[in-house]
Amino acid sequence: MTLLSPQDMLVVHGGNPLHGEVRVRGAKNLVSKAMVAALLGDGPSRLHNVPRIRDVEVVRGLLELHGVRVRDADGAGDALVLDPANVEQAAVDEINVHAGSSRIPILFCGPLLHRLGQAIIPDLGGCHIGPRPIDFHLQALREFGAVVDKTDAGLQLTAPSGLRGCKLDLPYPSVGATEQVLLTAVMAQGVTELRNAAVEPEIIDLICVLQKMGAIITVHTDRVIEIEGVPRLGGFVHRPIPDRIEAASWAAAALATGGDVTVRGARQVDMMTFLNGFRSVGGAYAVDDAPDPEGGIRFWHPGGELRATAIETAVHPGFMTDWQQPLVVALTQARGLSIVHETVYEQRLGYTTALNQMGATIQVYRDCLGGTPCRFGRRNFTHSAVIAGPAKLNGADLTIPDLRAGFSHLIAALAAEGISRVYGVNLINRGYEDFEAKLAALGAHVDA
């Protein structure tokens, strides 16, 4: 039996609409990768608008273990300077201490092979939403010329003859594998051609970071990226794109609670598919194109009943998998039958069990519902859901299983009548900056 710590628990008094403003900063899924990219430079890099989240702390710790000097540029932690002048191999046991909280060590491999000629991959952690195997990563590194040996401590990678460009065709447009190829190919000898690449906004922003460092990268049509290796890279100065996942999470919270929330920093261009889904459910939004920090998007419930809809997650430019969990909470309040077809992660509907315990009516299926057949069909994965609404949600004791499901549980507790105790809230700190303070600013009644 797992003991639940009161220090890792929030008491949520539900039933109050959220009203007010919050701000999102640099995207979690870009900032951590840009920090790794700094390993490749022969000079310091500066990263602005850095969120104060656990994942940034983990990557910072891993960089410091490898000899990178990381310091706050402004004294407030909003900007970081990363100096890789003295990169060295970290001790395996020290890497393991940090790796339990993140899967980011796999992305250190290419840069460390370039800088040191070796890299170590410990057992990897991360959210439990599916196996997310590292096969794509290892195969890509082998194609570049890396040698992978299994040891008691993990995997040892070396590059006896250096790394060279190659042609790669991903079986699935994996974001992580695309990041791996980019971080490895930019200094590999020759030209690398990556087919079936991920093209998410965070990938394009990482390409912008690498280009600032001196990389030569061409994004062709049909998910083809060409990288011409260069012998050296410099540092960068970069302001990352805003976090579109956090922005959508606050939007869904506004809709589910019948509230009105302005998300400063949110950008329409990064959220177009989400905005279509938000409007189809019956939510309202208004875009303020003023430059940051004034600009953003206001999201609100316009009154009346929400409408059932069908959502199919997909790689960009489709509906992002990290958007479906918070929006499903709002769909429990929509009249009719909504359908969700998850095609990115095979185990991302487990959070619906807790919603059902609160009064929702959600049935999960192994079939590909509401869309085209996907790679999970006929493979015994429950990856589709039907949500019947509107449902009256009631407070309950909830235990957070992973980052995105955790915020969805929090939204459900805010929308429910009565009191909920939400355990495991430290997981939310991995990707949501100061979320308790933001909840308070929006009028939520939450006690630690």
N, C-alpha and C positions, 0 to 999 in steps of 0.2 A: 504493500500500500504506500502510495506517494504522500509524503507529508507536505502540506501547503503552508508556506510561510506568510504570516500576516504582514511582513515587511514588503511582500511582493503582491499585495492585494489592494484593490480599490473597491470602495462601497459606492455604488452608483444609484442615486435616487432618480428614477426614470420619469418620463411623461412630460418633460419640459422642452419646448422647442428651443433650438440653438439660434442665437441671434448675435451678430457682431462681425468682427474682422479677425482673420488670422493671416500669417505670412508664411509662404514656403520659400526655402532657399535652394541651393544647388542640389541637383538630383543625386540621390544616394547611389543610383546605378551608374552614374558617371564619375562622381567625385572619387570614389574608392579606386576606380580604374585609372583615372588621371594621376592619382598619387603613385600608383605602381609605375606608370609611364615615366615618372620623374627619375626612376632608376636608370633609364637609358641615357640620360643627358650627361654631358661633361661639365655642366654648370648648374647653378641653383634654378629652381622653378618656383613660381608663385601662383597659388590657387586662391581665388576670391570666393566669397559667398558660401563658405563651407558650413554645412549644417553640423550642429553639435549633437551627434548621434553615436550610438555604441559602435556601429560599423566603422566609422571614421577613426575612433579610438583604437580599434583592433588593427586596422591597416597602419595607423601611425606607429603602434607598438611593433608590428612586424618590420616596418621600415627601419625603425631605430635598432632593432635586433640585428639588422643587416648593415649597420654602420651609417645609415642615412641620418643626417642631422635635420630634425624637424622642429621648427619654432613658430610661434604665433607672430604674425607680421604686425598686428595692430594691438596686441595686448588683450583682445577680447575673444580670440579664437575664430573670428570671422574670415581671416585670411591666413594661409599657411605658407611658409617658405620651406622648401625641401632641398637639401644640399646633399648630393650623392658622391661627394669627393672621395669618401673613404669607405666604399662598399666592401663588405666582407661576408663570408658564410656564417650564418647564425648556427648555434648549437641546436641539434635536433630536439632535445627535450624542451628547450625554450620555445621553439616553433610550435610544438605540440600544445603547450599551454595556451597559446593564442588561437591556434587553428580550430579548437573546439567550438569557437563562437562564429566561425566564418569559413566559407569555401574559397576565399580570396587567394590562399597560398598557391593554388594551381596556376594563377596568372603571373606569379613571380618567376616561373620557370624560364620563359624566353629571355626576359631582361637579365636574369642571373647567369644564364648560359653565355650571353654576350659579354657580361662584365667579368665573370669569374670562371667560366668554363664548366660550372657544375651547379646543380640545384637539388634540393630535397623536397619531396612532397610527403607530408605526414598524413595520417588519417584525417579526412575532411568532415567538418560539421555542416551547419546550415539548417534551414527549415526542412521539416519532414513532410514534404509535399510530393514525394516521388523519389526514385533512386538517383536521378540526375547523374548518370554515370560519367566518369571522366575519360571514357574511351575516345571520344572525339578529340579531346585535348592530347592524349598520349599518342594517338595515331598521327595527328598533325605534327607534333614535335618530332616523331620518328621520321616523318617525311622530310623535315628540315635537316635531318642528320643527327638528331639526338639519340643517344643510347640509354635505354631505360633498364635499370636493374632493381629487382626487389630485394630489400634488406629487412632486418627485424624492425627497424625504425620507420620504414615506409618505402618510398621509391627514390632511388638515387639516379639522377640524370646527369650525363656528361656529353660533351661534344668534341670528341677527339680530333675531328677534322674541321671544326667550325660548323656554322649553320649556313645552309645555302637555300636559295629560293626554289620553289616547287609549284606544282599544280595540284590543287586540292578541290574536291567536290564534296561538300557536306551532305550527308543523307537527310539532314533536317537543318533549317536555318537557325541554328543555336546561337543565342547571344554570347554565351560564354566561350564557345569554340571560335566564333568570329573575333572576339576580343583577343583570344590566345594567338590566333594567326596574325592579327595586326601587330601586337606587341612583340612578336617574334620576327616577322617578315621585314620590319622596317630597317633592320641592320643585318639581315641575312644577305649573303653574296648572291647577286643576280635578281631575277624577277620572280615574284610569287603571284599566281593567279588563283583567286578564291571564288569558287562558284557556289551558288545556293547560300550566299552569305546573309546574315541578319542585317537589316538596314534600319533598326530602331533609331529614334532621335538621339539616344545616348551613344549609339555606335557612331553616328555621324559627328557628334560632338567630340568623341574620342579621336576620330580622324582629324578633326580640327586641331586638337591638342598636339597630335603627332606631327601634323603639317607645320605648326608653329615651331616645333623642335627641329625641323629640317627634313622631315620625311617626304617622300614622293608617292602619293596615293591617289589613284583614280577610281572613282565610283562609276561603273558602267551601268547600263540598263540590265534588267533581268537578274538582279542580285549578283552581279559579278564585280569584284573588287580586285584591282591590280596594284601591287606594291613593288616599287623599284627600290631595292636595298641600297642604303647609303653607308659609308664607313664611319660616320660620326653624327651625333645629334647633340643639340644644345638644350638649354632650359626653355621653359615656356612661362608666359603670363596669361592666365585664362580665367574667365568668369563662366562657370558652367550653366547649362540650361536649367530652368527650375524643375522641381520634382513634380512631375505630372501624376505620379501615383498618390502622393500625399494630397495634392490638389483635388483629385477625384474622390478621395476618401472623405474630405470635409464636405464636398458637394453632396455625396451620398448621405452623410450625416444630417445635413440640412434638410434633404428631401424626406428621409425616414422619420425625422422628428417634427416635420411640419414647420421648419424654421427658415432662416434667411441668413446666409453666411457669405461674406465677401472674402475671397482668397487672393490676397495681394501677392504678386509675383507669378501667378498662373498665366499661361500663354495659350491662346486659342489654337495656334498652329500645331502645338504638341498634343492637343486634346480633341481634335476634330471628331474622331470616331466616338469618343466618350460623349461629347456634347450631343451628337445625334441620338445616342441611346438615352441620355438623360432627358432629352426633349420628347422622345417617343413614349417614355413612361409617363410624361405629364409634368416634368419639372420645368422650371423657367430659369433662364440665365441671361446676363447682360455682360458684354465684354467691354472693358475699359482699356483702350490701346495706349494710354499714357505710359511713358517709360517707367521702369522700376525706379523708385519704390512705390509710386502712386498707382501704377497700372495693375490690372488683375481681372478677375471674373467674379461677378456676384451670382450666387446660386440660391434659389428659393422655391418653396412649395407655394404655388399660386392659389391654393384652395381647391375644393372639389375633390373628386376621386382620382387616384392615379390609375393608369391603364396598364394592363398586362402586355408583355412584349416578349420577343424571342431574341436571345443573345447568343452569339457564337464567338468564342474567343479565338484569336489567331495571332500569328506574328504580324509585326507592323507591315502595312498600315491597317491591319485589322483591329478588332476590339481587344485590348490588352488583357492578358490573364489576371493581372493584379487589380484590374478594375472590377471584375465580376463579383468578388466576394463582398465588398461594401455595398454594391448596387443591389445584390440579392436581398439584403436586409430591407431596402426600400421596396423591392418587388413583393415582399410579404404583405405590404399594405396596398397593393394594386388589385383592382377588381378583375377576376378572371384567372386564366391559367397562363403563367409565364414559363418559358422554356429556356434553359441554359445548356449549351453544348460546349464543354471544355475540351479543347484540342491541343493545349500546350503542355499541361502537366496532368498525368494520369490519376493522381491522388489529391485533387484539390477541392473535393466536395465534402470532405470529412467534417468540416465546420457546421454543416447543415444539421447534424444531429443535435447540437446545442440549441439551434434555432427552433427545432421541433419541440424540444423540452420546454421552451418558453411559450409555445402555443402556435408556432408556425406549422403549416402543412406543406412539407417538401418531401417529394419522393425521388430517390435517385435510381438511375438505370444504367445498364451496361451498353445499351443501344446508343447509336448516334442519332439524337433527336434534334429536329428543327433545322437541320442543315445537311451538308454533304458528308458522306462517310469519311472518317478520319483514321489515323494510324492506330487509335486505341480501340476501334470497333472490333468485335469478335475476339477480344483478347482478355475478357473477364475483368475489365476495369470499369468501375462505376464512375462514369465521366459525363453523364447528362443528368439534368434535374428538372422536375416540373414543380412549380411553386403555385399553390392555390391561395388566392387572397380575396378580400383583405382579411388578415388574421389579427386577433388581439394578442399582443405579446405581454407576457407577465414576467416580473423579476425572477431571477434564479441564480444559483451558484454556478459560475462558469470558470472553466480552466482553459487558458489560452494554449493552443497547440503550436502555433507558428506566428510569424510577424503579421502577415496580411489577414489571416483568419482572426488574429487577436484584435485588430482594430475593428473588424466586422462584429465580433462579440461585444466590443465596447459600444458600437453604434446601436446594436440590438438592445443593450442594457439602457441606453439613453432613450430609446424609443418606447421601451416597455413601461407598463404601469407597475409601480411598486419598487422594491429595493433589490438590486443585484449585487452579488459579491463576485468580483472578477479577479481570479488568481493568475499569476504568471505575467503580470503587466510589464515586468522588466524586458520581456521579449519585444514589446512595442518600442522601447527605447532604441532598438537596433535601427529603426528606420524613420521614426517620427520625433522630431526635435521638440522638446518642452511641451509634450502633448497635454500634460496635466494643467500647465499654466494656460495653454490655449483653450482647453475645455472651460476653465474658470472664466476666461475672458468672454466666452460665448454664453455664459450664464448657466452652464451645467452645474448640477449639485453633486459633487464628487468628493468623497472623503478618503484620505489615505489610511 
